[in-house]
Amino acid sequence: MERTSSVFVLSLSPLSLISFLLLLLPATSSAAAATITIPQQLFKDPNIKYHNGPLLTGDINLSILWYGGKVPETFVTFIKSLKDDGSITFDPKVSDWWKTVESYQSTANKNQSRRPPSINVNIVSKIEDPIFSLGHEFTKFDETIPDLVRKATNGNPDGSSIAVIVIGEGVNLPCGRREDEEKCYEHGIIGNNQIYIVIKNLLRHCGWVCAWPFHKQPEMFQDGVNLVVDPPTWDYETHLNIIHFASALVSTVTNPYGNGFYAEGKPIVEIGDCCSKAFGTGYFPGFTGRVHVDPHNGGTFNAHGVNDTRFMVPGLWNPKHSSTCWTAL
């Protein structure tokens, strides 16, 4: 397979970080990626189980509200990249990452030999609210969600689409009690059948817990390893929102009504949560794992999208080896 990028190589001693090197490999290089030479600190098995409820499949329509700004074209392109339109030349592909999400249908049906049906994600509307029409203070966030959902669905929350709300900069949201339990998104239902996703504006708040891997989080990684990278196009906010949206969409598809795939606990752990900080092989808390580096701008990525776009997509729970995470690289 032709290579168009370079990779991170991390060398560690058992007790401390010795070096962190960026190697810009030429496109024709046949050099193999280095591996971590100490036992990998894998994420703990979240004990995710299927609870016999329905999953989302077929056509999924999204009604997007960008609260406090405009919908970035990069965000739209990511959603289009979930389906390979033939313009994606190189592996790994965002569409292959999405096929892994589709495969959970076979896991639920206990039929791994049968090809799961496609899940086609479409944008049916985009609403932009750059003036923060509902205000800047969402201290009682749960009470604000119905108003945001109505705005996202143009006043008609009839369940025909999923309301996707992205909270932009300039909104104050409450933080969780503990930084290591802070979730960067929410999903749920209002009324009888209106599903919603909210991507929170916590990039600079709540201990920067939603800003990794593009910003350090001293409180999250107790071993002192905290190796940040740069986003594919240096648009930090947009690419962080894409990572959290990807995790939220996975959790919504696999646990839309609260009785799908999840691990019991407080809070519950969903498929979109347990591997969201793993991006490549060799990952461990504080290190993304092996990812590509664009030799032209230094941005990192692990998946190709339509029209030669590049993205960081989070790892996914591996149902075949449930104590591991599947990553695009």
Sequence and secondary structure as in RCSB ss.txt:
>XXXX:A:sequence
MERTSSVFVLSLSPLSLISFLLLLLPATSSAAAATITIPQQLFKDPNIKYHNGPLLTGDINLSILWYGGKVPETF
VTFIKSLKDDGSITFDPKVSDWWKTVESYQSTANKNQSRRPPSINVNIVSKIEDPIFSLGHEFTKFDETIPDLVR
KATNGNPDGSSIAVIVIGEGVNLPCGRREDEEKCYEHGIIGNNQIYIVIKNLLRHCGWVCAWPFHKQPEMFQDGV
NLVVDPPTWDYETHLNIIHFASALVSTVTNPYGNGFYAEGKPIVEIGDCCSKAFGTGYFPGFTGRVHVDPHNGGT
FNAHGVNDTRFMVPGLWNPKHSSTCWTAL
>XXXX:A:secstr
    SEEEEEEE SSSEEEEEEE   TT         S          EE S     EEEEEEEEEETS   HHH
HHHHHHTS  S   SSSBHHHHHHHHHTHHHHHHT TTS    EEEEEEEEEEETT TT SB TTHHHHHHHHHH
HHTTT  SSSSEEEEEE TT B    SSGGG  SEEEEEETTTEEEEEE   SSSGGGTTSTTSS  TTT TTS 
      TTS HHHHHHHHHHHHHHHHHHHSTTSSSEEB SSS B HHHHTTT  STT BTTB  S EE TTT  E
ESEE GGG EE    EE SSSTTSEE   
